[in-house]
Amino acid sequence: MKVPLQARSQKTLEKLTRATETLLETHDWSSIQVQSICAKAKVSVGSFYARFDNKEALLDHLDDLYTQSVLENTKSLGHEIATAACLKDAVELLTNAIHNFYTEKTGLSRALIMRARSGHVETRSRTRQMTDSIPDLIVCFKPHSGEILHDDWERAMRECVGVSFHALRENLLFSQSLDIAIPGKRLRNMLTRMICLHLKTGQDFDTGRRPTTQITEEY
């Protein structure tokens, strides 16, 4: 991408990125043409090629912005989780944040994930950057670790974060491929309850170890 130096050029770039994100809400990336992006953005095709060599270069730019947004949101979310009043509130913050992010950027998220799954090297590298930020998010649950009855609370929390990302991502982005798709908000609430119950009982589902305490709190 050719970096814009003037405010007018920056504004044109923003129009192109916004137009592409809008088109991705209703179209597959493969079906979107440069002409369609320019028409939506109300800029000339020449203006597009003054900034990008091709359509894939534009998606690279959107991928960079997406990765930066995820990393920034993860850092902000971590602070909110660490200062939450209790474990339930912290888990709710997590599931809400994942739900809201995928809801706001459904089309772009779908396009970038499909691209990563196809083996695109740069996209897979950016995905790895986001995955590498998860341990920092797990640490933010430490103030609530006293409520987690697992012997290894970090492992239990890591598994729960992984389940949350996977479940919400697949339901919100790829519901058409699921036998049973659960509406996003309902799934978010279900995950919050299930994760809290799992963490507070201390039961490992893979070993079937019995809970070490009785749960009396309503979720």
N, C-alpha and C positions, 0 to 999 in steps of 0.2 A: 504494500500500500504506500502511496505517495503522501507523506505527512503534510497536511494543510498548514500554511504559514499565516494566512489572513483570516480574519473573523468571518468574512463572507464565505470563504472556502470551507471553514469549519462548519458553518451552518448548512452548507450543501451536503457535507458528509453526514451530518446528523439526520438530515432529511432522508438520505439513502438508507441509513441503518434503521430508522423508524419505519420506513415504508417496507423494508424487507421483513422486519419482525411482524408487521401487520399482515402481510401476505402469507407468512408462515402459519398464521392461526387458521387459515382455511385451505392452504395448498401445500402439497409436498414440495420439498426443495427441488427435486428433479424436474418438476413441472413449471417452475418459476423462471421466466426469461428476463434477461437484462432490460429489455424494452418495457416489460411489465413493472419492474422495479422503478425505472425512471418515470413512467407514467404516473405511478402511485406517488412518487416523491415530487412530481412536477418539476423535474430537472431534465436537461438534455442528455442524450446517450453519450455525447461528447464529454459532458461533465463527469459521467460515470467513468469513462476510460481515461480521463485525466487523473483519476485517483486509484483505479484498480485495473490490473492487467486483464482480469476476467472475473466471472461470477464466483469462482472458488476463492479468489483473493478477498472478496467481500465477506464470505463466510469465515475466512481466517480472522478477519478483523472483528467480526461479531463474536467469534470464539474467544478472542483475547479479552474483549469487554465482558463477556459472560464469566470467564474465569476470574477476572479481577473482582467482579461483583460478588461471586460466591465467596472468595477469600475475605473480602471486606465484611460481608454479612456474617460469616462464620466468626470473625473476631468480635464483632458487636454482639452477636448472639451469646458467645462465650461469657462475656461480662454479665449479661442479663441472667444467664443460668447460674453463674456463681453467686449472684446476689439475690436470687429468688428466695422466697420465704420458706419453702419446703421442697421436698423431692417432687411431689405431684406438680407443683407450679413449674418447676424446672423442666420436667418431662413435657408438660403442656406447651411451654415455650418452644421446645425443640420440634414437636410435631406440628405446631402452628406455623413455625418458620419454614419448614420444609414444604408444607402444604401451600402456603402463600407464595413461595418462590416459584414453584412449579406451575401454580395457577396463573401467576402474572406473566410467565415466560413459557407457556406451554408449547407453542409452535417452535420457538427457537431451541428450547431444551430437547424436544423430540428430534429435530434435525441434527443437532450436534451429537446426541447420543447414538443415533443411527449411523452417523459418520464415524464415530469412534468404534462402534461395533463392526464396521466394515474393514477396520484395520488401518485407518488413516493415521499416520505416524504422529503428526503434530497434535491432532486432536486427542489421541491417546496419551500423549505427554502432558497435555493440559489437564486431562482427567486425572492423571497421576498426581499432579500438583494439588488438586482439590482433595483427593483421597488422603494425601499426606498431611492435610490440615486436620483430619478427624481426631488424631491423638490429642492435639491441643484442645479440642472441644471436649473430649472425655475428661481431661484434667479439671475442667471447669465444674464438673459434678462433684469434685472432692468435698466441698463444704457440706454436701448432702449424703456423703458416704456412710454416715452413722445410721441412716435409715435403710441402707442396703444390706441385707443379711447374707449375701453370698460371701464365701471365703475369699474369692478374688473379685472384688467389686468392680475393678477396672475392666476385667474381661466381660463380666455380665453387662456392664454399661456399654461396652464396645459392641457387643452382639445386639443389644437393643437399638442402638443408633443405626447399625447396619440394617436391621429389620425395618426400621422406620423409613429410611431412605428408599429401600427397595420396594416396600409395599406401596408407599405413596407415589413413587416414580412410575411404577408399572400401572397403577390404577388411574393416575391422572394423565399419563402420556400415551399409554398403550392399551387402554381399556378394551378396544375392539378385538384384541387378541386373547382376552381372558374369558374363560368359561363363565365366571361370576365376577362382575365388576361392582365394586362398592363405591357409592358416591363419596367424593373427597372428604367432605366435612364429617360424614358418618364414620369413615375409616379413621380419620384423625382422632376423633373421640374414642373410638374403639381401641386404637393403639395406645393412647394415653392410659386408659384403664388397664389394659392387659400388661403393659410394661411396668406400671406401678405395682400391680399385684405380683408380677414375676419377681421384681427386685425386692419387694418387701417380704415375700415368703422365704426367699433363699433357696427355692427349689430349682435344681438343675433338671431341665426337661430331658436331656440326653441320658442321664443316669437314673432318673426317677426318684432321686433322694427326696424324702418327705419334708414338708415345711417344718421349720424350727419354731414357728410361732403362729398364733391365730391372728387373722386380719379382722379388725373391727371397724376400720375407717371406711366410710362410704366414698365411692369414686364416681 
